[in-house]
Amino acid sequence: TSLRPGELRTAIRLPPNDFAGGSHYLKVHARASFEWALVSVAVVLQRDGDTVRMARIVAGGVGTTPWRLPNVEAHLLAHPLNAEQARAAGQVAAEGADPRPGNTYKVRLLQNAIERAVMIAGGLL
């Protein structure tokens, strides 16, 4: 990773992986001019046919750091991926939410973002 004076890195090649077709990052913001996300969601899915075999989901903008959502991941495992499961995954993400005053709207944003990102990662949208 060290470059000598005058050298320039022009490309980085990554080996293919099983998740290339089953991932999505969604950034929700108020206007195009805002650089920060009100809520963001990264989803990686690995499926066997319609059944989810592995799920990794991380939410940003809802706390001081990005949060991995293992309960949402577990909810999706071993089930067929469809719109109902994606919607339910969003509901699971909100369980136990304790938003600060003025941020209660983020709970619904998170639910919708997870539903949409799961559907896009799963090829349903």
MIDOSE-1310 file (N, C-alpha, C; in nm, 2 decimals, decimal comma, always signed):
residues 125
tslr	+0,08/-0,12/+0,00/+0,00/+0,00/+0,00/+0,08/+0,13/+0,00; +0,21/+0,11/+0,01/+0,30/+0,23/+0,01/+0,33/+0,27/-0,14; +0,32/+0,39/-0,16/+0,35/+0,45/-0,30/+0,47/+0,53/-0,29; +0,56/+0,52/-0,39/+0,68/+0,60/-0,40/+0,64/+0,74/-0,47
pgel	+0,72/+0,84/-0,45/+0,69/+0,96/-0,52/+0,67/+0,94/-0,67; +0,56/+1,00/-0,72/+0,53/+0,99/-0,86/+0,44/+0,88/-0,90; +0,42/+0,78/-0,81/+0,33/+0,67/-0,84/+0,19/+0,71/-0,81; +0,10/+0,64/-0,88/-0,04/+0,67/-0,86/-0,12/+0,54/-0,87
rtai	-0,21/+0,51/-0,78/-0,29/+0,39/-0,78/-0,41/+0,42/-0,87; -0,43/+0,34/-0,97/-0,54/+0,37/-1,07/-0,65/+0,27/-1,06; -0,63/+0,16/-0,99/-0,74/+0,06/-0,97/-0,71/-0,03/-0,85; -0,82/-0,08/-0,80/-0,81/-0,18/-0,70/-0,90/-0,30/-0,74
rlpp	-0,84/-0,42/-0,75/-0,92/-0,53/-0,79/-0,95/-0,62/-0,67; -1,08/-0,65/-0,66/-1,13/-0,73/-0,55/-1,18/-0,86/-0,61; -1,15/-0,97/-0,54/-1,20/-1,10/-0,59/-1,35/-1,11/-0,59; -1,41/-1,18/-0,68/-1,55/-1,19/-0,68/-1,60/-1,26/-0,55
ndfa	-1,72/-1,22/-0,51/-1,78/-1,29/-0,39/-1,92/-1,32/-0,41; -1,98/-1,40/-0,32/-2,11/-1,45/-0,33/-2,22/-1,34/-0,31; -2,18/-1,22/-0,27/-2,28/-1,12/-0,23/-2,29/-1,01/-0,33; -2,22/-1,01/-0,44/-2,22/-0,90/-0,53/-2,36/-0,87/-0,58
ggsh	-2,44/-0,97/-0,61/-2,57/-0,95/-0,66/-2,68/-0,93/-0,55; -2,64/-0,95/-0,42/-2,74/-0,94/-0,32/-2,71/-0,84/-0,21; -2,67/-0,72/-0,25/-2,63/-0,62/-0,16/-2,69/-0,48/-0,20; -2,71/-0,40/-0,10/-2,76/-0,26/-0,14/-2,73/-0,17/-0,02
ylkv	-2,70/-0,04/-0,05/-2,69/+0,06/+0,05/-2,79/+0,17/+0,01; -2,87/+0,21/+0,11/-2,97/+0,31/+0,10/-2,94/+0,42/+0,19; -2,94/+0,55/+0,14/-2,92/+0,67/+0,22/-3,04/+0,75/+0,21; -3,11/+0,78/+0,32/-3,22/+0,87/+0,33/-3,18/+1,00/+0,38
hara	-3,21/+1,11/+0,31/-3,18/+1,24/+0,35/-3,29/+1,34/+0,31; -3,29/+1,45/+0,37/-3,40/+1,55/+0,35/-3,40/+1,61/+0,22; -3,28/+1,65/+0,18/-3,26/+1,72/+0,05/-3,13/+1,67/-0,02; -3,12/+1,69/-0,14/-3,00/+1,65/-0,21/-2,88/+1,72/-0,16
sfew	-2,90/+1,84/-0,11/-2,78/+1,92/-0,06/-2,72/+1,87/+0,07; -2,80/+1,79/+0,14/-2,74/+1,74/+0,27/-2,65/+1,62/+0,24; -2,53/+1,63/+0,30/-2,43/+1,52/+0,29/-2,45/+1,41/+0,39; -2,52/+1,43/+0,50/-2,53/+1,33/+0,60/-2,67/+1,27/+0,58
alvs	-2,67/+1,14/+0,63/-2,80/+1,06/+0,62/-2,88/+1,09/+0,74; -3,01/+1,10/+0,73/-3,10/+1,09/+0,84/-3,10/+0,95/+0,89; -3,11/+0,86/+0,79/-3,10/+0,71/+0,82/-3,03/+0,65/+0,70; -2,95/+0,55/+0,72/-2,89/+0,48/+0,61/-2,89/+0,33/+0,65
vavv	-2,90/+0,25/+0,55/-2,91/+0,10/+0,57/-2,82/+0,03/+0,47; -2,73/-0,06/+0,51/-2,66/-0,15/+0,43/-2,70/-0,29/+0,45; -2,74/-0,36/+0,34/-2,79/-0,49/+0,34/-2,71/-0,58/+0,25; -2,67/-0,70/+0,30/-2,60/-0,80/+0,22/-2,68/-0,93/+0,25
lqrd	-2,73/-1,00/+0,14/-2,80/-1,12/+0,15/-2,74/-1,23/+0,07; -2,74/-1,35/+0,12/-2,70/-1,47/+0,04/-2,82/-1,56/+0,05; -2,86/-1,60/-0,07/-2,98/-1,69/-0,08/-2,95/-1,82/-0,15; -3,04/-1,91/-0,12/-3,04/-2,04/-0,19/-3,18/-2,05/-0,24
gdtv	-3,19/-2,02/-0,37/-3,32/-2,00/-0,43/-3,39/-1,88/-0,37; -3,51/-1,89/-0,32/-3,58/-1,78/-0,25/-3,55/-1,77/-0,10; -3,48/-1,87/-0,05/-3,46/-1,88/+0,10/-3,33/-1,80/+0,14; -3,34/-1,72/+0,24/-3,22/-1,64/+0,29/-3,14/-1,73/+0,37
rmar	-3,01/-1,75/+0,33/-2,91/-1,83/+0,41/-2,82/-1,75/+0,49; -2,80/-1,62/+0,46/-2,71/-1,53/+0,54/-2,76/-1,39/+0,51; -2,76/-1,31/+0,62/-2,80/-1,17/+0,61/-2,71/-1,09/+0,70; -2,67/-0,98/+0,65/-2,60/-0,88/+0,73/-2,66/-0,74/+0,71
ivag	-2,70/-0,68/+0,82/-2,77/-0,55/+0,81/-2,72/-0,45/+0,91; -2,68/-0,33/+0,86/-2,63/-0,23/+0,94/-2,71/-0,10/+0,92; -2,74/-0,03/+1,03/-2,81/+0,10/+1,01/-2,72/+0,21/+1,06; -2,73/+0,32/+0,99/-2,66/+0,44/+1,03/-2,75/+0,56/+1,05
gvgt	-2,71/+0,66/+1,11/-2,79/+0,78/+1,13/-2,89/+0,77/+1,24; -2,90/+0,65/+1,31/-3,00/+0,64/+1,41/-2,93/+0,64/+1,55; -2,80/+0,64/+1,56/-2,73/+0,65/+1,68/-2,60/+0,72/+1,66; -2,51/+0,71/+1,76/-2,39/+0,78/+1,75/-2,29/+0,71/+1,66
tpwr	-2,31/+0,58/+1,63/-2,23/+0,50/+1,54/-2,32/+0,41/+1,46; -2,27/+0,35/+1,35/-2,36/+0,25/+1,28/-2,38/+0,13/+1,37; -2,50/+0,08/+1,36/-2,54/-0,04/+1,44/-2,57/-0,16/+1,35; -2,51/-0,27/+1,39/-2,55/-0,39/+1,32/-2,68/-0,44/+1,38
lpnv	-2,77/-0,50/+1,31/-2,90/-0,54/+1,35/-2,92/-0,69/+1,35; -2,86/-0,76/+1,45/-2,87/-0,91/+1,45/-3,01/-0,96/+1,46; -3,10/-0,89/+1,53/-3,24/-0,94/+1,54/-3,31/-0,94/+1,40; -3,28/-0,84/+1,32/-3,34/-0,83/+1,19/-3,27/-0,94/+1,10
eahl	-3,14/-0,96/+1,11/-3,08/-1,06/+1,03/-3,14/-1,20/+1,06; -3,15/-1,23/+1,19/-3,21/-1,36/+1,24/-3,35/-1,37/+1,19; -3,43/-1,27/+1,18/-3,57/-1,27/+1,13/-3,57/-1,32/+0,99; -3,48/-1,28/+0,91/-3,48/-1,31/+0,77/-3,43/-1,45/+0,74
lahp	-3,34/-1,51/+0,82/-3,28/-1,64/+0,80/-3,38/-1,75/+0,78; -3,35/-1,84/+0,69/-3,43/-1,96/+0,67/-3,57/-1,94/+0,62; -3,60/-1,82/+0,58/-3,74/-1,79/+0,53/-3,73/-1,75/+0,38; -3,83/-1,77/+0,30/-3,84/-1,72/+0,17/-3,84/-1,57/+0,17
lnae	-3,77/-1,50/+0,08/-3,76/-1,36/+0,08/-3,88/-1,31/-0,01; -3,96/-1,23/+0,05/-4,08/-1,17/-0,02/-4,11/-1,03/+0,04; -4,20/-0,96/-0,01/-4,24/-0,83/+0,04/-4,28/-0,83/+0,18; -4,36/-0,94/+0,22/-4,41/-0,95/+0,36/-4,29/-0,97/+0,46
qara	-4,19/-1,05/+0,42/-4,08/-1,07/+0,51/-3,99/-0,94/+0,52; -3,98/-0,87/+0,41/-3,90/-0,74/+0,41/-3,97/-0,64/+0,50; -4,11/-0,63/+0,49/-4,18/-0,54/+0,58/-4,17/-0,58/+0,72; -4,18/-0,71/+0,75/-4,16/-0,75/+0,89/-4,02/-0,73/+0,94
agqv	-3,92/-0,73/+0,86/-3,78/-0,70/+0,90/-3,77/-0,56/+0,95; -3,84/-0,47/+0,88/-3,84/-0,33/+0,92/-3,91/-0,32/+1,06; -4,02/-0,39/+1,08/-4,09/-0,39/+1,21/-4,00/-0,44/+1,32; -3,92/-0,54/+1,29/-3,83/-0,60/+1,39/-3,72/-0,50/+1,43
aaeg	-3,68/-0,42/+1,34/-3,57/-0,32/+1,36/-3,62/-0,22/+1,46; -3,75/-0,19/+1,47/-3,80/-0,08/+1,56/-3,83/-0,13/+1,69; -3,83/-0,26/+1,72/-3,86/-0,32/+1,85/-3,76/-0,27/+1,95; -3,81/-0,21/+2,06/-3,73/-0,16/+2,17/-3,67/-0,02/+2,14
adpr	-3,71/+0,04/+2,03/-3,65/+0,17/+1,99/-3,68/+0,27/+2,10; -3,59/+0,35/+2,13/-3,61/+0,46/+2,24/-3,55/+0,59/+2,18; -3,62/+0,65/+2,09/-3,57/+0,77/+2,02/-3,57/+0,89/+2,12; -3,48/+0,98/+2,09/-3,47/+1,10/+2,17/-3,58/+1,20/+2,12
pgnt	-3,62/+1,29/+2,21/-3,72/+1,39/+2,16/-3,67/+1,46/+2,04; -3,76/+1,47/+1,94/-3,73/+1,54/+1,82/-3,68/+1,44/+1,71; -3,65/+1,32/+1,75/-3,60/+1,22/+1,65/-3,70/+1,10/+1,64; -3,82/+1,11/+1,69/-3,91/+0,99/+1,68/-3,94/+0,95/+1,54
ykvr	-3,94/+1,05/+1,45/-3,97/+1,02/+1,30/-3,87/+0,92/+1,24; -3,75/+0,91/+1,30/-3,64/+0,82/+1,25/-3,68/+0,68/+1,26; -3,76/+0,64/+1,36/-3,81/+0,50/+1,38/-3,88/+0,46/+1,25; -3,97/+0,54/+1,20/-4,05/+0,50/+1,08/-3,95/+0,51/+0,96
llqn	-3,86/+0,60/+0,95/-3,77/+0,61/+0,84/-3,68/+0,48/+0,84; -3,64/+0,44/+0,95/-3,56/+0,32/+0,96/-3,64/+0,20/+0,91; -3,76/+0,18/+0,96/-3,84/+0,07/+0,91/-3,86/+0,07/+0,76; -3,89/+0,18/+0,71/-3,91/+0,19/+0,56/-3,78/+0,16/+0,49
aier	-3,67/+0,22/+0,54/-3,54/+0,20/+0,47/-3,50/+0,05/+0,47; -3,52/-0,01/+0,58/-3,48/-0,16/+0,59/-3,57/-0,24/+0,49; -3,70/-0,21/+0,49/-3,79/-0,28/+0,40/-3,74/-0,26/+0,25; -3,72/-0,14/+0,22/-3,68/-0,11/+0,08/-3,54/-0,17/+0,04
avmi	-3,44/-0,15/+0,13/-3,31/-0,21/+0,10/-3,31/-0,36/+0,10; -3,38/-0,42/+0,18/-3,39/-0,57/+0,18/-3,45/-0,61/+0,04; -3,56/-0,54/+0,00/-3,62/-0,58/-0,12/-3,53/-0,56/-0,24; -3,46/-0,45/-0,24/-3,36/-0,42/-0,35/-3,25/-0,52/-0,35
aggl	-3,19/-0,55/-0,24/-3,08/-0,65/-0,23/-3,13/-0,79/-0,27; -3,26/-0,82/-0,24/-3,31/-0,95/-0,28/-3,37/-0,95/-0,42; -3,35/-0,85/-0,49/-3,40/-0,85/-0,63/-3,55/-0,84/-0,65; -3,62/-0,79/-0,54/-3,77/-0,78/-0,55/-3,81/-0,64/-0,60
l	-3,72/-0,55/-0,61/-3,75/-0,41/-0,67/-3,66/-0,38/-0,78
